[in-house]
Amino acid sequence: MFCQAYPLRSKGQRLPADQVRALGRRGWLELQRRDDGAPVLIARLISERGGVQGELHCASVTRITREGLMVAGWEAGTKHRQAWWCMPVTSVTGPPAGATPP
């Protein structure tokens, strides 16, 4: 899913709304099993150029609404919880009009 993803935490601590909005990144959201077949999901945000912008281990979708979905997990390479609010991008100009991250 091509989306605008907003990380909701920094080093495990909840970010204020203005910082969340400023940190939004656009890319392809992928959710897949680990390569070794373990029943553990990894979420990745892949940039339009193909680079990994973020990765969550032990990922799960915790909420789905009309505006988007929440993916939570452990930030790759750290011991910190992270959640991304992901809003589908329906045009090249950005998320749907009037849509804001929580």
C-alpha positions in Angstrom: 0.0 0.0 0.0 1.4 3.4 -0.9 1.0 5.6 2.1 2.1 8.5 4.3 3.4 6.9 7.4 3.7 8.9 10.7 5.9 7.4 13.4 4.2 8.0 16.8 7.2 7.5 19.1 10.8 8.4 19.5 13.0 6.0 21.5 9.8 4.5 22.9 8.3 7.8 24.0 5.1 9.2 22.6 5.6 12.2 20.4 3.5 15.4 20.4 1.1 15.8 17.5 3.1 18.6 15.8 6.3 16.4 15.7 4.3 13.4 14.4 3.0 15.5 11.5 6.5 16.8 10.8 8.0 13.3 10.6 5.6 11.8 8.1 7.3 9.8 5.3 5.8 8.6 2.0 6.4 5.1 0.7 5.2 1.6 0.2 4.1 -0.3 3.3 4.9 -4.0 3.2 4.0 -6.5 5.9 5.5 -10.0 5.5 6.8 -13.0 7.5 10.5 -13.3 8.4 12.7 -15.0 5.8 13.2 -18.0 8.1 9.4 -18.8 8.1 8.9 -18.0 11.7 5.3 -16.8 12.5 6.6 -13.3 13.1 5.7 -10.3 10.8 8.0 -7.5 9.7 6.7 -4.2 8.5 8.8 -2.1 6.2 8.3 1.3 4.7 10.0 1.4 1.3 10.7 4.8 -0.4 9.7 5.5 -4.0 13.4 5.0 -4.9 13.5 1.6 -3.2 15.3 2.3 0.1 14.1 1.1 3.4 12.9 4.1 5.4 11.8 2.1 8.5 11.3 -1.4 9.8 9.3 -2.8 12.6 9.8 -6.3 14.0 7.0 -8.4 15.6 4.7 -6.1 13.7 0.9 -6.2 13.9 -2.0 -4.1 12.6 -3.7 -2.8 15.7 -6.4 -0.5 14.1 -8.0 -0.1 10.7 -10.3 2.9 10.0 -11.5 4.7 6.8 -8.6 7.1 7.2 -5.8 4.6 7.6 -4.3 1.9 9.7 -2.0 1.5 12.7 1.0 -0.8 12.6 2.8 -1.5 15.9 6.0 -3.4 16.6 9.6 -3.1 17.8 11.9 -0.6 16.0 14.6 -2.5 14.1 18.0 -2.4 15.8 16.6 -1.0 19.1 14.6 -2.2 22.1 12.0 0.5 21.6 8.3 0.1 20.8 7.1 2.0 17.8 3.8 2.6 16.0 3.1 4.0 12.6 -0.2 5.6 11.6 -0.4 4.9 7.8 -2.7 6.9 5.6 -3.2 5.7 2.0 -2.0 8.2 -0.6 -4.6 8.5 -3.3 -2.9 11.1 -5.4 0.6 12.5 -6.0 -0.4 15.5 -3.8 -0.6 13.6 -0.5 -3.2 12.0 1.9 -6.9 12.6 1.4 -8.1 16.1 2.1 -8.9 16.7 5.7 -7.2 13.6 7.0 -4.9 14.0 9.9 -2.8 11.6 12.0 -4.1 10.8 15.5 
